[in-house]
């Protein structure tokens, strides 16, 4: 009977209910917040003239604008 009721629910609602229940039951990871110290590296195709290269360059530029100093590694 429970299965019949479950299958009568719309698929989207069943999916949301299932993922919501699993998220509520999943254990939370207990780890300390990052202290902001250390090196930030961005590796990518910086010299590529493709969208991948443009995305890598924009990511590094965004990090610099945010006040970070990423090290760039061109692949």
Backbone as CSV, one residue per row, in Angstrom:
resi,resn,N_x,N_y,N_z,CA_x,CA_y,CA_z,C_x,C_y,C_z
1,UNK,0.819,-1.187,0.000,0.000,0.000,0.000,0.874,1.266,0.000
2,UNK,1.943,1.261,0.784,2.835,2.420,0.820,3.487,2.612,-0.546
3,UNK,3.865,1.492,-1.171,4.474,1.583,-2.498,3.498,2.186,-3.500
4,UNK,2.260,1.819,-3.422,1.232,2.341,-4.342,1.070,3.851,-4.161
5,UNK,1.032,4.301,-2.924,0.918,5.746,-2.656,2.153,6.465,-3.183
6,UNK,3.324,5.854,-2.947,4.581,6.462,-3.417,4.573,6.618,-4.940
7,UNK,4.133,5.590,-5.650,4.136,5.654,-7.113,3.073,6.599,-7.659
8,UNK,2.075,6.915,-6.878,1.057,7.871,-7.321,1.552,9.314,-7.249
9,UNK,2.579,9.550,-6.442,3.140,10.900,-6.348,3.884,11.239,-7.638
10,UNK,3.875,12.494,-8.036,4.637,12.883,-9.233,6.126,12.599,-9.044
11,UNK,6.775,12.263,-10.133,8.186,11.876,-10.084,9.056,12.958,-9.447
12,UNK,8.819,14.223,-9.799,9.627,15.317,-9.254,9.471,15.401,-7.733
13,UNK,8.263,15.245,-7.243,8.015,15.294,-5.803,8.690,14.121,-5.093
14,UNK,8.630,12.933,-5.708,9.301,11.765,-5.111,10.801,11.992,-5.029
15,UNK,11.367,12.554,-6.103,12.812,12.809,-6.138,13.206,13.810,-5.057
16,UNK,12.451,14.904,-4.940,12.751,15.913,-3.926,12.614,15.347,-2.520
17,UNK,11.598,14.529,-2.302,11.400,13.926,-0.983,12.545,12.972,-0.644
18,UNK,12.949,12.176,-1.614,14.024,11.213,-1.387,15.344,11.918,-1.094
19,UNK,15.707,12.905,-1.929,16.968,13.608,-1.717,16.926,14.447,-0.440
20,UNK,15.782,15.026,-0.125,15.658,15.790,1.112,15.825,14.913,2.340
21,UNK,15.219,13.735,2.304,15.332,12.807,3.430,16.770,12.315,3.591
22,UNK,17.413,11.999,2.486,18.800,11.524,2.557,19.731,12.627,3.057
23,UNK,19.502,13.859,2.644,20.332,14.973,3.118,20.144,15.183,4.614
24,UNK,18.919,15.000,5.095,18.653,15.173,6.526,19.286,14.051,7.347
25,UNK,19.361,12.855,6.781,19.901,11.707,7.504,21.415,11.571,7.376
26,UNK,22.006,12.213,6.391,23.447,12.070,6.150,24.246,12.679,7.296
27,UNK,25.345,12.028,7.668,26.179,12.590,8.738,26.865,13.870,8.272
28,UNK,27.020,14.787,9.172,27.694,16.049,8.874,29.189,15.880,9.114
29,UNK,29.973,16.426,8.220,31.423,16.352,8.347,31.868,17.440,9.311
30,UNK,32.586,17.031,10.332,33.059,17.979,11.335,34.534,18.256,11.089
31,UNK,34.799,19.381,10.472,36.190,19.771,10.247,36.316,21.270,10.471
32,UNK,37.496,21.708,10.844,37.673,23.140,11.120,37.580,23.975,9.849
33,UNK,37.178,25.227,10.029,37.118,26.156,8.899,38.531,26.469,8.432
34,UNK,38.723,26.677,7.137,40.055,27.053,6.662,40.480,28.385,7.260
35,UNK,41.764,28.505,7.574,42.251,29.740,8.192,42.697,30.772,7.161
36,UNK,42.652,30.418,5.889,43.035,31.368,4.851,44.523,31.432,4.607
37,UNK,45.277,30.631,5.306,46.729,30.598,5.129,47.069,29.520,4.110
38,UNK,48.168,29.695,3.445,48.599,28.689,2.490,48.614,29.241,1.078
39,UNK,48.919,28.372,0.158,49.073,28.762,-1.240,47.824,28.373,-2.017
40,UNK,47.393,29.272,-2.877,46.264,29.010,-3.763,46.814,28.892,-5.177
41,UNK,46.591,27.767,-5.813,47.112,27.551,-7.164,45.961,27.323,-8.128
42,UNK,46.088,27.910,-9.305,45.126,27.689,-10.379,45.893,27.042,-11.521
43,UNK,45.516,25.829,-11.874,46.155,25.126,-12.983,45.160,25.035,-14.121
44,UNK,45.606,25.405,-15.301,44.713,25.355,-16.451,45.424,25.762,-17.717
45,UNK,44.664,25.866,-18.782,45.207,26.206,-20.098,45.202,27.720,-20.284
46,UNK,46.079,28.413,-19.560,46.129,29.872,-19.608,46.450,30.391,-21.005
47,UNK,47.328,29.711,-21.729,47.753,30.209,-23.038,46.857,29.740,-24.182
48,UNK,45.845,28.935,-23.884,44.955,28.441,-24.938,44.010,29.545,-25.399
49,UNK,43.734,29.559,-26.693,42.832,30.559,-27.268,41.403,30.029,-27.333
50,UNK,41.099,29.054,-26.504,39.766,28.448,-26.501,38.959,28.957,-25.315
51,UNK,37.744,28.492,-25.214,36.908,28.852,-24.074,37.477,28.346,-22.766
52,UNK,38.180,27.219,-22.830,38.815,26.677,-21.626,39.897,27.619,-21.124
53,UNK,40.672,28.167,-22.052,41.707,29.131,-21.678,41.105,30.406,-21.124
54,UNK,40.037,30.878,-21.764,39.375,32.100,-21.293,38.805,31.898,-19.895
55,UNK,38.218,30.738,-19.647,37.648,30.459,-18.326,38.741,30.415,-17.262
56,UNK,39.875,29.827,-17.594,40.987,29.756,-16.644,41.504,31.148,-16.313
57,UNK,41.668,31.969,-17.352,42.156,33.337,-17.127,41.152,34.150,-16.314
58,UNK,39.862,33.971,-16.583,38.837,34.707,-15.831,38.793,34.262,-14.376
59,UNK,38.983,32.971,-14.137,39.010,32.469,-12.763,40.152,33.107,-11.989
60,UNK,41.343,33.115,-12.583,42.503,33.708,-11.915,42.293,35.204,-11.695
61,UNK,41.721,35.892,-12.680,41.467,37.330,-12.540,40.456,37.595,-11.427
62,UNK,39.431,36.771,-11.339,38.436,36.927,-10.280,39.028,36.726,-8.900
63,UNK,39.914,35.763,-8.778,40.575,35.531,-7.491,41.465,36.709,-7.115
64,UNK,42.170,37.272,-8.116,42.997,38.454,-7.843,42.128,39.637,-7.426
65,UNK,40.985,39.825,-8.083,40.076,40.919,-7.725,39.513,40.745,-6.320
66,UNK,39.409,39.502,-5.873,38.910,39.218,-4.528,39.989,39.416,-3.469
67,UNK,41.180,39.816,-3.899,42.243,40.081,-2.941,43.170,38.912,-2.687
68,UNK,43.036,37.860,-3.467,43.903,36.694,-3.309,45.036,36.775,-4.321
69,UNK,46.074,36.026,-4.084,47.220,36.007,-4.999,47.459,34.575,-5.476
70,UNK,46.674,34.117,-6.454,46.841,32.732,-6.899,48.107,32.540,-7.728
71,UNK,48.730,31.394,-7.557,49.848,31.001,-8.415,49.231,30.355,-9.648
72,UNK,49.724,30.696,-10.813,49.160,30.177,-12.058,50.075,29.117,-12.647
73,UNK,49.503,27.985,-12.991,50.244,26.900,-13.630,49.598,26.623,-14.978
74,UNK,50.316,26.956,-16.049,49.810,26.732,-17.399,50.056,25.280,-17.787
75,UNK,49.031,24.621,-18.227,49.153,23.206,-18.615,49.371,23.072,-20.098
